[in-house]
Amino acid sequence: HNCVRTKSRDPLAVYFTSGTTGAPKMVEHSQSSYGLGFVASGRRWVALTESDVFWNTTDTGWVKAAWTLFSAWPNGSCIFVHELPRVDAKVILNVPVSEPEALSDRRRGPQP
């Protein structure tokens, strides 16, 4: 396939603010600014590594859905995508009970 040549300042995504202080406002993100912030947060805040599976239960229309891609993939992490017709809290909350090894405790810092 032929890729389209783009520049780092070219638009990547457009999102709208929540509108809590007035009408929602359109915010355009460039290819560099949008992705770089999420790569850093995935590496430093969530501490994602190649052995992690990242599961974000947010709706795909929210900005956090894109955050999942841009924070996990560049850090080598796998992304889990559920196939539930709707987010089901009972199913989601059962995962730590039925699959405790799927969770990683980041509060204590890196483990030996």
The first five atom37 places (N, CA, C, CB, O) and aatype in JSON, in Angstrom:
{
  "aatype": [8, 2, 4, 19, 1, 16, 11, 15, 1, 3, 14, 10, 0, 19, 18, 13, 16, 15, 7, 16, 16, 7, 0, 14, 11, 12, 19, 6, 8, 15, 5, 15, 15, 18, 7, 10, 7, 13, 19, 0, 15, 7, 1, 1, 17, 19, 0, 10, 16, 6, 15, 3, 19, 13, 17, 2, 16, 16, 3, 16, 7, 17, 19, 11, 0, 0, 17, 16, 10, 13, 15, 0, 17, 14, 2, 7, 15, 4, 9, 13, 19, 8, 6, 10, 14, 1, 19, 3, 0, 11, 19, 9, 10, 2, 19, 14, 19, 15, 6, 14, 6, 0, 10, 15, 3, 1, 1, 1, 7, 14, 5, 14],
  "atom_mask": [
    [1, 1, 1, 1, 1],
    [1, 1, 1, 1, 1],
    [1, 1, 1, 1, 1],
    [1, 1, 1, 1, 1],
    [1, 1, 1, 1, 1],
    [1, 1, 1, 1, 1],
    [1, 1, 1, 1, 1],
    [1, 1, 1, 1, 1],
    [1, 1, 1, 1, 1],
    [1, 1, 1, 1, 1],
    [1, 1, 1, 1, 1],
    [1, 1, 1, 1, 1],
    [1, 1, 1, 1, 1],
    [1, 1, 1, 1, 1],
    [1, 1, 1, 1, 1],
    [1, 1, 1, 1, 1],
    [1, 1, 1, 1, 1],
    [1, 1, 1, 1, 1],
    [1, 1, 1, 0, 1],
    [1, 1, 1, 1, 1],
    [1, 1, 1, 1, 1],
    [1, 1, 1, 0, 1],
    [1, 1, 1, 1, 1],
    [1, 1, 1, 1, 1],
    [1, 1, 1, 1, 1],
    [1, 1, 1, 1, 1],
    [1, 1, 1, 1, 1],
    [1, 1, 1, 1, 1],
    [1, 1, 1, 1, 1],
    [1, 1, 1, 1, 1],
    [1, 1, 1, 1, 1],
    [1, 1, 1, 1, 1],
    [1, 1, 1, 1, 1],
    [1, 1, 1, 1, 1],
    [1, 1, 1, 0, 1],
    [1, 1, 1, 1, 1],
    [1, 1, 1, 0, 1],
    [1, 1, 1, 1, 1],
    [1, 1, 1, 1, 1],
    [1, 1, 1, 1, 1],
    [1, 1, 1, 1, 1],
    [1, 1, 1, 0, 1],
    [1, 1, 1, 1, 1],
    [1, 1, 1, 1, 1],
    [1, 1, 1, 1, 1],
    [1, 1, 1, 1, 1],
    [1, 1, 1, 1, 1],
    [1, 1, 1, 1, 1],
    [1, 1, 1, 1, 1],
    [1, 1, 1, 1, 1],
    [1, 1, 1, 1, 1],
    [1, 1, 1, 1, 1],
    [1, 1, 1, 1, 1],
    [1, 1, 1, 1, 1],
    [1, 1, 1, 1, 1],
    [1, 1, 1, 1, 1],
    [1, 1, 1, 1, 1],
    [1, 1, 1, 1, 1],
    [1, 1, 1, 1, 1],
    [1, 1, 1, 1, 1],
    [1, 1, 1, 0, 1],
    [1, 1, 1, 1, 1],
    [1, 1, 1, 1, 1],
    [1, 1, 1, 1, 1],
    [1, 1, 1, 1, 1],
    [1, 1, 1, 1, 1],
    [1, 1, 1, 1, 1],
    [1, 1, 1, 1, 1],
    [1, 1, 1, 1, 1],
    [1, 1, 1, 1, 1],
    [1, 1, 1, 1, 1],
    [1, 1, 1, 1, 1],
    [1, 1, 1, 1, 1],
    [1, 1, 1, 1, 1],
    [1, 1, 1, 1, 1],
    [1, 1, 1, 0, 1],
    [1, 1, 1, 1, 1],
    [1, 1, 1, 1, 1],
    [1, 1, 1, 1, 1],
    [1, 1, 1, 1, 1],
    [1, 1, 1, 1, 1],
    [1, 1, 1, 1, 1],
    [1, 1, 1, 1, 1],
    [1, 1, 1, 1, 1],
    [1, 1, 1, 1, 1],
    [1, 1, 1, 1, 1],
    [1, 1, 1, 1, 1],
    [1, 1, 1, 1, 1],
    [1, 1, 1, 1, 1],
    [1, 1, 1, 1, 1],
    [1, 1, 1, 1, 1],
    [1, 1, 1, 1, 1],
    [1, 1, 1, 1, 1],
    [1, 1, 1, 1, 1],
    [1, 1, 1, 1, 1],
    [1, 1, 1, 1, 1],
    [1, 1, 1, 1, 1],
    [1, 1, 1, 1, 1],
    [1, 1, 1, 1, 1],
    [1, 1, 1, 1, 1],
    [1, 1, 1, 1, 1],
    [1, 1, 1, 1, 1],
    [1, 1, 1, 1, 1],
    [1, 1, 1, 1, 1],
    [1, 1, 1, 1, 1],
    [1, 1, 1, 1, 1],
    [1, 1, 1, 1, 1],
    [1, 1, 1, 1, 1],
    [1, 1, 1, 0, 1],
    [1, 1, 1, 1, 1],
    [1, 1, 1, 1, 1],
    [1, 1, 1, 1, 1]
  ],
  "atom_positions": [
    [[0.83, -1.18, 0.0], [0.0, 0.0, 0.0], [0.87, 1.24, 0.0], [-0.94, 0.0, 1.2], [2.05, 1.19, 0.37]],
    [[0.31, 2.34, -0.41], [1.03, 3.61, -0.44], [0.6, 4.45, 0.75], [0.78, 4.37, -1.76], [-0.59, 4.74, 0.93]],
    [[1.57, 4.85, 1.54], [1.28, 5.69, 2.7], [1.2, 7.15, 2.29], [2.34, 5.49, 3.8], [1.88, 7.58, 1.36]],
    [[0.39, 7.89, 2.98], [0.28, 9.33, 2.76], [1.39, 10.01, 3.55], [-1.13, 9.87, 3.17], [1.55, 9.76, 4.75]],
    [[2.13, 10.86, 2.9], [3.19, 11.6, 3.6], [2.55, 12.71, 4.43], [4.23, 12.19, 2.59], [1.76, 13.51, 3.93]],
    [[2.92, 12.73, 5.69], [2.38, 13.74, 6.59], [3.51, 14.35, 7.4], [1.3, 13.13, 7.53], [4.64, 13.85, 7.42]],
    [[3.19, 15.43, 8.06], [4.14, 16.12, 8.93], [3.66, 15.99, 10.37], [4.3, 17.62, 8.53], [2.48, 15.75, 10.62]],
    [[4.57, 16.14, 11.3], [4.21, 15.99, 12.71], [3.18, 17.01, 13.16], [5.46, 16.1, 13.57], [2.44, 16.76, 14.11]],
    [[3.13, 18.15, 12.5], [2.16, 19.19, 12.89], [0.79, 19.0, 12.23], [2.7, 20.56, 12.54], [-0.15, 19.72, 12.54]],
    [[0.68, 18.04, 11.31], [-0.61, 17.77, 10.65], [-1.62, 17.22, 11.66], [-0.42, 16.77, 9.49], [-1.24, 16.57, 12.63]],
    [[-2.9, 17.49, 11.43], [-3.94, 17.02, 12.36], [-4.0, 15.49, 12.44], [-5.3, 17.57, 11.95], [-3.82, 14.79, 11.45]],
    [[-4.27, 15.01, 13.64], [-4.44, 13.58, 13.87], [-5.86, 13.29, 14.34], [-3.43, 13.07, 14.89], [-6.5, 12.36, 13.86]],
    [[-6.34, 14.09, 15.29], [-7.66, 13.82, 15.87], [-8.3, 15.13, 16.3], [-7.54, 12.85, 17.07], [-7.62, 16.11, 16.61]],
    [[-9.6, 15.11, 16.32], [-10.38, 16.25, 16.81], [-11.31, 15.73, 17.9], [-11.18, 16.96, 15.66], [-12.07, 14.79, 17.67]],
    [[-11.24, 16.34, 19.05], [-12.14, 15.99, 20.16], [-12.83, 17.25, 20.62], [-11.37, 15.31, 21.33], [-12.42, 18.36, 20.29]],
    [[-13.88, 17.07, 21.39], [-14.61, 18.2, 21.94], [-14.49, 18.17, 23.45], [-16.08, 18.17, 21.5], [-14.53, 17.1, 24.07]],
    [[-14.36, 19.35, 24.04], [-14.31, 19.43, 25.49], [-15.68, 19.04, 26.05], [-13.91, 20.86, 25.96], [-16.65, 18.94, 25.3]],
    [[-15.74, 18.82, 27.35], [-16.98, 18.34, 27.97], [-18.08, 19.39, 28.0], [-16.7, 17.89, 29.38], [-19.26, 19.03, 28.07]],
    [[-17.74, 20.64, 27.94], [-18.76, 21.68, 27.98], [-19.18, 22.04, 29.4], [0.0, 0.0, 0.0], [-20.24, 22.64, 29.58]],
    [[-18.38, 21.69, 30.39], [-18.76, 21.99, 31.77], [-18.72, 23.48, 32.08], [-17.85, 21.25, 32.73], [-19.4, 23.93, 33.0]],
    [[-17.93, 24.26, 31.34], [-17.85, 25.7, 31.59], [-18.49, 26.51, 30.48], [-16.4, 26.12, 31.76], [-18.24, 27.71, 30.38]],
    [[-19.3, 25.88, 29.67], [-19.94, 26.55, 28.54], [-20.16, 25.53, 27.44], [0.0, 0.0, 0.0], [-20.18, 24.33, 27.68]],
    [[-20.32, 26.04, 26.23], [-20.53, 25.14, 25.1], [-19.26, 24.31, 24.85], [-20.92, 25.94, 23.82], [-18.15, 24.83, 25.04]],
    [[-19.39, 23.05, 24.43], [-18.2, 22.25, 24.1], [-17.38, 22.94, 23.01], [-18.6, 20.83, 23.65], [-17.92, 23.54, 22.08]],
    [[-16.06, 22.83, 23.15], [-15.16, 23.46, 22.18], [-14.36, 22.38, 21.46], [-14.21, 24.46, 22.89], [-13.95, 21.39, 22.07]],
    [[-14.14, 22.58, 20.16], [-13.36, 21.64, 19.37], [-11.88, 21.85, 19.66], [-13.66, 21.82, 17.86], [-11.39, 22.98, 19.7]],
    [[-11.17, 20.75, 19.88], [-9.73, 20.79, 20.12], [-9.06, 19.87, 19.11], [-9.39, 20.37, 21.59], [-9.33, 18.66, 19.08]],
    [[-8.19, 20.44, 18.29], [-7.47, 19.65, 17.29], [-6.11, 19.26, 17.85], [-7.31, 20.45, 15.97], [-5.41, 20.08, 18.43]],
    [[-5.76, 17.99, 17.68], [-4.47, 17.49, 18.14], [-3.61, 17.13, 16.93], [-4.65, 16.26, 19.07], [-4.1, 16.57, 15.95]],
    [[-2.33, 17.48, 17.01], [-1.42, 17.14, 15.91], [-0.91, 15.71, 16.07], [-0.23, 18.14, 15.86], [-1.1, 15.08, 17.11]],
    [[-0.26, 15.21, 15.05], [0.27, 13.86, 15.09], [1.35, 13.69, 16.14], [0.81, 13.47, 13.73], [1.5, 12.61, 16.71]],
    [[2.1, 14.73, 16.4], [3.16, 14.59, 17.41], [2.65, 14.88, 18.81], [4.31, 15.52, 17.08], [2.94, 14.12, 19.73]],
    [[1.92, 15.95, 19.01], [1.51, 16.32, 20.36], [0.59, 15.29, 20.99], [0.83, 17.67, 20.35], [0.71, 15.0, 22.18]],
    [[-0.31, 14.75, 20.22], [-1.29, 13.81, 20.76], [-0.62, 12.51, 21.2], [-2.38, 13.53, 19.73], [-0.79, 12.08, 22.34]],
    [[0.11, 11.9, 20.32], [0.71, 10.62, 20.62], [1.81, 10.67, 21.67], [0.0, 0.0, 0.0], [1.89, 9.79, 22.52]],
    [[2.66, 11.68, 21.61], [3.8, 11.74, 22.52], [3.38, 11.83, 23.98], [4.67, 12.92, 22.18], [4.01, 11.21, 24.84]],
    [[2.35, 12.58, 24.27], [1.88, 12.69, 25.65], [1.4, 11.35, 26.18], [0.0, 0.0, 0.0], [1.64, 11.02, 27.34]],
    [[0.72, 10.6, 25.35], [0.2, 9.3, 25.78], [1.3, 8.26, 25.9], [-0.86, 8.82, 24.81], [1.25, 7.4, 26.78]],
    [[2.3, 8.32, 25.03], [3.43, 7.39, 25.13], [4.11, 7.59, 26.48], [4.44, 7.6, 23.97], [4.41, 6.63, 27.18]],
    [[4.35, 8.85, 26.84], [5.0, 9.15, 28.12], [4.14, 8.71, 29.3], [5.31, 10.63, 28.22], [4.67, 8.16, 30.26]],
    [[2.84, 8.96, 29.24], [1.99, 8.57, 30.37], [1.9, 7.05, 30.49], [0.59, 9.17, 30.22], [1.83, 6.52, 31.6]],
    [[1.89, 6.35, 29.36], [1.88, 4.89, 29.42], [3.14, 4.33, 30.03], [0.0, 0.0, 0.0], [3.11, 3.34, 30.77]],
    [[4.26, 4.96, 29.73], [5.54, 4.48, 30.23], [5.77, 4.9, 31.68], [6.68, 5.01, 29.37], [6.2, 4.08, 32.5]],
    [[5.47, 6.14, 32.01], [5.83, 6.66, 33.34], [4.71, 6.59, 34.37], [6.28, 8.06, 33.21], [4.98, 6.34, 35.54]],
    [[3.47, 6.81, 33.96], [2.36, 6.83, 34.92], [1.78, 5.43, 35.12], [1.26, 7.78, 34.45], [1.63, 4.98, 36.25]],
    [[1.47, 4.74, 34.03], [0.89, 3.4, 34.12], [1.99, 2.34, 34.18], [-0.04, 3.14, 32.92], [1.74, 1.21, 34.59]],
    [[3.2, 2.7, 33.79], [4.37, 1.82, 33.81], [4.16, 0.57, 32.96], [4.69, 1.41, 35.25], [4.46, -0.54, 33.4]],
    [[3.64, 0.76, 31.75], [3.38, -0.36, 30.85], [4.68, -0.94, 30.31], [2.48, 0.08, 29.7], [5.62, -0.21, 30.01]],
    [[4.71, -2.25, 30.2], [5.86, -2.95, 29.65], [5.39, -3.97, 28.62], [6.68, -3.65, 30.78], [4.19, -4.12, 28.38]],
    [[6.32, -4.68, 28.02], [5.99, -5.68, 27.01], [5.24, -6.87, 27.58], [7.25, -6.16, 26.33], [4.62, -7.63, 26.83]],
    [[5.27, -7.06, 28.89], [4.58, -8.2, 29.49], [3.17, -7.84, 29.97], [5.39, -8.73, 30.66], [2.47, -8.69, 30.51]],
    [[2.74, -6.6, 29.78], [1.43, -6.16, 30.26], [0.34, -6.3, 29.21], [1.51, -4.72, 30.72], [0.58, -6.22, 28.01]],
    [[-0.88, -6.51, 29.72], [-2.08, -6.46, 28.9], [-2.9, -5.3, 29.44], [-2.9, -7.84, 28.94], [-3.26, -5.28, 30.61]],
    [[-3.2, -4.34, 28.59], [-3.9, -3.12, 29.0], [-5.37, -3.25, 28.64], [-3.28, -1.86, 28.33], [-5.72, -3.49, 27.48]],
    [[-6.24, -3.09, 29.64], [-7.68, -3.2, 29.43], [-8.33, -1.9, 29.87], [-8.27, -4.42, 30.21], [-8.34, -1.58, 31.06]],
    [[-8.85, -1.17, 28.94], [-9.55, 0.08, 29.22], [-11.02, -0.15, 28.86], [-8.94, 1.29, 28.41], [-11.33, -0.49, 27.72]],
    [[-11.9, 0.03, 29.81], [-13.32, -0.28, 29.59], [-14.13, 0.9, 29.06], [-13.93, -0.75, 30.87], [-15.35, 0.82, 28.98]],
    [[-13.48, 1.98, 28.71], [-14.2, 3.15, 28.24], [-14.85, 2.91, 26.87], [-13.26, 4.34, 28.16], [-14.41, 2.05, 26.1]],
    [[-15.87, 3.67, 26.58], [-16.53, 3.63, 25.28], [-15.56, 4.12, 24.21], [-17.83, 4.48, 25.28], [-14.76, 5.02, 24.47]],
    [[-15.62, 3.54, 23.03], [-14.67, 3.91, 21.97], [-14.83, 5.34, 21.48], [-14.83, 2.98, 20.81], [-13.95, 5.85, 20.79]],
    [[-15.92, 6.0, 21.8], [-16.12, 7.39, 21.39], [-15.44, 8.39, 22.31], [0.0, 0.0, 0.0], [-15.39, 9.57, 21.99]],
    [[-14.92, 7.94, 23.42], [-14.26, 8.83, 24.37], [-12.77, 8.9, 24.07], [-14.5, 8.38, 25.82], [-12.21, 7.98, 23.48]],
    [[-12.15, 9.99, 24.47], [-10.72, 10.18, 24.22], [-9.89, 9.09, 24.9], [-10.28, 11.56, 24.71], [-8.8, 8.77, 24.43]],
    [[-10.37, 8.55, 25.98], [-9.61, 7.51, 26.68], [-9.45, 6.25, 25.84], [-10.3, 7.16, 27.99], [-8.5, 5.49, 26.07]],
    [[-10.33, 6.01, 24.9], [-10.17, 4.85, 24.02], [-8.91, 5.02, 23.16], [-11.42, 4.67, 23.11], [-8.16, 4.06, 22.97]],
    [[-8.69, 6.21, 22.65], [-7.47, 6.47, 21.87], [-6.25, 6.44, 22.77], [-7.57, 7.83, 21.15], [-5.17, 6.02, 22.35]],
    [[-6.41, 6.88, 24.01], [-5.32, 6.85, 24.98], [-4.82, 5.42, 25.15], [-5.77, 7.43, 26.34], [-3.62, 5.19, 25.31]],
    [[-5.73, 4.46, 25.12], [-5.35, 3.05, 25.24], [-4.36, 2.67, 24.14], [-6.59, 2.15, 25.18], [-3.34, 2.05, 24.42]],
    [[-4.67, 3.03, 22.91], [-3.78, 2.69, 21.79], [-2.43, 3.36, 21.91], [-4.43, 3.07, 20.48], [-1.39, 2.72, 21.81]],
    [[-2.46, 4.67, 22.11], [-1.22, 5.44, 22.09], [-0.36, 5.25, 23.33], [-1.54, 6.89, 21.94], [0.83, 5.55, 23.3]],
    [[-0.92, 4.75, 24.42], [-0.09, 4.51, 25.6], [0.43, 3.08, 25.65], [-0.89, 4.8, 26.86], [1.52, 2.84, 26.17]],
    [[-0.33, 2.14, 25.11], [0.08, 0.73, 25.2], [0.99, 0.28, 24.07], [-1.15, -0.15, 25.23], [2.1, -0.2, 24.32]],
    [[0.57, 0.43, 22.84], [1.34, -0.11, 21.71], [2.77, 0.4, 21.63], [0.64, 0.21, 20.44], [3.67, -0.42, 21.45]],
    [[3.04, 1.7, 21.75], [4.44, 2.15, 21.66], [5.31, 1.62, 22.79], [4.49, 3.67, 21.66], [6.53, 1.58, 22.67]],
    [[4.68, 1.19, 23.89], [5.42, 0.63, 25.01], [5.48, -0.9, 24.94], [4.8, 1.07, 26.33], [5.95, -1.55, 25.87]],
    [[4.99, -1.46, 23.84], [5.06, -2.89, 23.63], [3.98, -3.7, 24.31], [0.0, 0.0, 0.0], [4.04, -4.93, 24.29]],
    [[3.01, -3.05, 24.91], [1.95, -3.75, 25.64], [0.85, -4.23, 24.71], [1.37, -2.85, 26.71], [0.61, -3.67, 23.65]],
    [[0.2, -5.28, 25.15], [-0.95, -5.84, 24.44], [-2.2, -5.08, 24.89], [-1.08, -7.38, 24.7], [-2.27, -4.62, 26.03]],
    [[-3.17, -4.97, 24.01], [-4.43, -4.32, 24.36], [-5.54, -5.36, 24.34], [-4.76, -3.14, 23.39], [-5.7, -6.09, 23.36]],
    [[-6.29, -5.43, 25.42], [-7.44, -6.33, 25.49], [-8.68, -5.55, 25.07], [-7.61, -6.94, 26.92], [-8.96, -4.48, 25.62]],
    [[-9.42, -6.08, 24.12], [-10.66, -5.45, 23.66], [-11.78, -6.44, 23.92], [-10.58, -5.05, 22.13], [-11.76, -7.56, 23.41]],
    [[-12.75, -6.03, 24.72], [-13.85, -6.94, 25.04], [-14.89, -6.93, 23.93], [-14.5, -6.55, 26.37], [-14.97, -5.99, 23.15]],
    [[-15.66, -7.98, 23.88], [-16.72, -8.08, 22.87], [-18.1, -8.06, 23.51], [-16.54, -9.36, 22.05], [-19.06, -8.61, 22.96]],
    [[-18.2, -7.44, 24.66], [-19.51, -7.33, 25.31], [-20.36, -6.34, 24.51], [-19.36, -6.87, 26.79], [-19.84, -5.33, 24.04]],
    [[-21.65, -6.61, 24.36], [-22.5, -5.65, 23.65], [-22.59, -4.32, 24.4], [-23.9, -6.24, 23.46], [-22.79, -3.26, 23.79]],
    [[-22.45, -4.39, 25.7], [-22.41, -3.21, 26.56], [-21.41, -3.49, 27.66], [-23.82, -2.85, 27.15], [-21.12, -4.65, 27.96]],
    [[-20.88, -2.45, 28.26], [-20.0, -2.65, 29.41], [-20.86, -3.2, 30.54], [-19.28, -1.31, 29.83], [-21.86, -2.6, 30.92]],
    [[-20.47, -4.33, 31.08], [-21.21, -5.0, 32.14], [-20.34, -5.02, 33.39], [-21.62, -6.45, 31.72], [-19.36, -5.77, 33.47]],
    [[-20.69, -4.19, 34.37], [-19.88, -4.04, 35.58], [-19.67, -5.37, 36.29], [-20.53, -3.05, 36.52], [-18.6, -5.61, 36.84]],
    [[-20.67, -6.24, 36.3], [-20.53, -7.52, 36.99], [-19.44, -8.37, 36.34], [-21.86, -8.29, 36.99], [-18.66, -9.03, 37.03]],
    [[-19.39, -8.36, 35.02], [-18.36, -9.12, 34.31], [-16.98, -8.5, 34.57], [-18.65, -9.15, 32.79], [-16.03, -9.21, 34.87]],
    [[-16.89, -7.19, 34.46], [-15.61, -6.5, 34.64], [-15.08, -6.68, 36.05], [-15.76, -5.02, 34.32], [-13.89, -6.97, 36.24]],
    [[-15.94, -6.52, 37.05], [-15.5, -6.65, 38.44], [-15.17, -8.09, 38.81], [-16.56, -6.11, 39.37], [-14.49, -8.32, 39.81]],
    [[-15.63, -9.04, 38.04], [-15.33, -10.45, 38.31], [-13.93, -10.83, 37.82], [-16.37, -11.34, 37.65], [-13.38, -11.84, 38.27]],
    [[-13.35, -10.07, 36.92], [-12.02, -10.4, 36.38], [-10.96, -10.5, 37.47], [-11.61, -9.37, 35.35], [-10.21, -11.47, 37.48]],
    [[-10.85, -9.52, 38.4], [-9.82, -9.66, 39.44], [-10.01, -10.9, 40.31], [-9.81, -8.42, 40.32], [-9.04, -11.43, 40.85]],
    [[-11.24, -11.36, 40.45], [-11.52, -12.53, 41.27], [-11.19, -13.82, 40.51], [-12.99, -12.54, 41.71], [-10.57, -14.72, 41.06]],
    [[-11.61, -13.88, 39.26], [-11.42, -15.11, 38.48], [-10.04, -15.2, 37.82], [-12.48, -15.2, 37.42], [-9.57, -16.3, 37.53]],
    [[-9.4, -14.07, 37.59], [-8.09, -14.04, 36.93], [-7.14, -13.11, 37.68], [-8.23, -13.58, 35.45], [-6.69, -12.11, 37.12]],
    [[-6.81, -13.42, 38.95], [-5.98, -12.48, 39.73], [-4.6, -12.24, 39.13], [-5.81, -13.0, 41.14], [-4.01, -11.18, 39.34]],
    [[-4.07, -13.22, 38.38], [-2.75, -13.02, 37.78], [-2.78, -12.0, 36.65], [-2.22, -14.34, 37.25], [-1.73, -11.56, 36.19]],
    [[-3.98, -11.62, 36.21], [-4.1, -10.62, 35.15], [-3.85, -9.21, 35.66], [-5.48, -10.7, 34.51], [-3.63, -8.29, 34.88]],
    [[-3.88, -9.05, 36.96], [-3.69, -7.72, 37.54], [-2.25, -7.53, 37.98], [-4.64, -7.5, 38.73], [-1.58, -8.48, 38.38]],
    [[-1.79, -6.31, 37.9], [-0.43, -5.99, 38.3], [-0.48, -4.89, 39.34], [0.45, -5.58, 37.09], [-1.11, -3.85, 39.1]],
    [[0.15, -5.09, 40.48], [0.14, -4.08, 41.54], [1.24, -3.08, 41.29], [0.3, -4.74, 42.93], [2.42, -3.37, 41.52]],
    [[0.88, -1.89, 40.83], [1.86, -0.84, 40.51], [2.17, 0.03, 41.73], [1.34, 0.03, 39.37], [3.1, 0.84, 41.68]],
    [[1.43, -0.11, 42.81], [1.62, 0.78, 43.96], [2.96, 0.56, 44.65], [0.5, 0.58, 44.95], [3.51, 1.49, 45.24]],
    [[3.48, -0.64, 44.59], [4.74, -0.93, 45.28], [5.96, -0.65, 44.43], [4.75, -2.36, 45.72], [7.08, -0.76, 44.91]],
    [[5.75, -0.29, 43.19], [6.87, -0.04, 42.3], [7.34, -1.3, 41.63], [0.0, 0.0, 0.0], [6.7, -2.35, 41.74]],
    [[8.46, -1.23, 40.93], [8.95, -2.4, 40.19], [9.23, -3.57, 41.12], [10.22, -2.03, 39.42], [9.75, -3.4, 42.23]],
    [[8.89, -4.75, 40.66], [9.13, -5.96, 41.44], [10.38, -6.66, 40.91], [7.9, -6.92, 41.36], [10.7, -6.56, 39.73]],
    [[11.1, -7.35, 41.79], [12.33, -8.04, 41.34], [12.02, -9.16, 40.37], [13.09, -8.6, 42.54], [12.94, -9.83, 39.9]]
  ]
}
